Amino acid sequence: SFLLNYICTRPEEMRMQLEDLSKYMTTLPPKCEENLFRKQYGNLKTCMKLPTIETVFFLDSNLVKFQSEEKMKACKDKGIISQADYEKYLASLKIYWTHQLTVIKSLNKNMCKVCGNSYVPEANEEGSCASGSTHIQKYDWSKNSDCLLYTSP
């Protein structure tokens, strides 16, 4: 709950550098629950590898990221995260994707339905997509002005 709440205070990113989290934790009282938990395992990187934490988050190099939306829903359904935390996550995710899609659109890019990466349509050629083919356009900016209003699956 602590980590979810802290990351959700920066919804435009929906991730956090492990170093930034560590710096933030130094501002907390040394004997608070979060610091005592971290000290029990030595460091944050070790904590991130605990099965209970890896269910909700994963480390991508030194970036703490949420698991996929499907896995987050499963965490809520299994009671690993509360309904309130799940709703906070979804609200932050909506802000994140609205921000991301606004940037992608403003750069005259699109997202691929297959690989999920953003790409420049004019440079879309065979082999560009992880599938080995060309990217498949996910959004038609000219037909759907509401596509910037992200909705969860």
Secondary structure as GFF3:
##gff-version 3
##sequence-region A 1 153
A	DSSP	alpha_helix	2	7	.	.	.	ID=ss1
A	DSSP	beta_strand	15	17	.	.	.	ID=ss2
A	DSSP	alpha_helix	18	25	.	.	.	ID=ss3
A	DSSP	alpha_helix	33	41	.	.	.	ID=ss4
A	DSSP	alpha_helix	44	48	.	.	.	ID=ss5
A	DSSP	alpha_helix	51	54	.	.	.	ID=ss6
A	DSSP	beta_strand	57	60	.	.	.	ID=ss7
A	DSSP	beta_strand	63	66	.	.	.	ID=ss8
A	DSSP	alpha_helix	69	77	.	.	.	ID=ss9
A	DSSP	alpha_helix	83	106	.	.	.	ID=ss10
A	DSSP	beta_strand	110	111	.	.	.	ID=ss11
A	DSSP	beta_strand	118	119	.	.	.	ID=ss12
A	DSSP	three_ten_helix	121	123	.	.	.	ID=ss13
A	DSSP	three_ten_helix	145	148	.	.	.	ID=ss14
###
